[in-house]
Amino acid sequence: MSSAAQPLSHDPSWPRAGGWTPLDGEDVDVAILGVPAWRTSLSPTGAHATPAAVRDALRRFSPALVPGRPLPDAGPSARVRPAALTGPDGTRTSGTGRRATSGRAAHLDLAGLAFADLGDVDEPDGAEGEARTRAAVRAALERARLLVALGGDNSVTVATALGAWGDDLATAGLVTLDAHHDLRDGVSNGSPVRRLVEAGLDPRRVVQVGIADFANSAEYARRAVELGITVVHVDELRRRGPEDVMRAALAIAGAAGGPVHLDVDVDVCDRSVAPGCPASVPGGIAAWELRALVRAAALDERLRSADVVEVDATADAPDGRTVRLAALCVLELAAGVALREVEPPVAT
């Protein structure tokens, strides 16, 4: 039996994440919506099986953020994560410009958030499927602070973002965590960014984080430059660190004051941690880097929607590591929402 299929233990003092119920009469903090699109994928995929697999994987995790006490500063050589900065008021801050979490004095239980699971969009591929997805997202955001779409392949991004932005498309912004530009011609999981720009998204408010060598053609790289898209190469991400990069990305994507959508394409990660992504390659980002980027994005009130895509649960490693990483991204998004009140922005 694979570790992904092993039964879970029961401990009343160790509650599990997930298992969320549908919307009832109350508003919620985070709503999840399965969007199992797969029919236009450029690579063979079983991504339509992934929303259910992510829901199962959530049960393997606790909904708690644990406190920490920072070690004495032993200098740059001892730092694993980017060093905390000092804000204008003298408080230590993360690279996002927010108070650092490493010294949080108490645990934070995400069970204190209100969650809802909206089920799956029926047959989300094609024009009619995308219309259903847009409508479901739009309805969810009337009741939720953050909508998280569980893909499905990357074509999910188009309908999810358009549904979230609604009449605010003219001021909206997009941040992608992806090794690829997704500017291909046609309709596929390789074209969502181009399709959103053609729908009216200002490409100057598109930021692509994690773009990698040998994963894009020269033609599509030129197209990104010509459109005015901000491209953060994976090497720059490693040089600057996730929190600083996300701070800068949100400043660009949110410059017009409109809602921001986050596209979490898990194939931005190294193939060792994301073997269930058809297009992941050796040399991608680490799992911790993806999680740090996702949480940093969700700290910002302008982030109204996100998708987690390009995981093929049917092609994952026996231990389910790719699906588990996708589930952790869902929890990092929820953590960011919870921390919005705990870690208010530092005045600049």
Secondary structure by P-SEA (a helix, b strand, c coil): cccccbbbbbbccccccccccccccccccbbbbbbcccccccccccccccaaaaaaaaaacccbbbbbbbccccccccccccbbbbcccccccccccccccccccbbbbcccbbbbbcccccccccaaaaaaaaaaaaaaaacccbbbbbbccccaaaaaaaaaaccccccbbbbbbccccccccccccccaaaaaaaaccccccbbbcccccccccaaaaaaaaaaccccccaaaaaaccaaaaaaaaaaaaaccccbbbbbbccccccccccccccccccccccaaaaaaaaaaaaccccccbbbbcccccccccccaaaaaaaaaaaaaaaaaaaaccccccccc
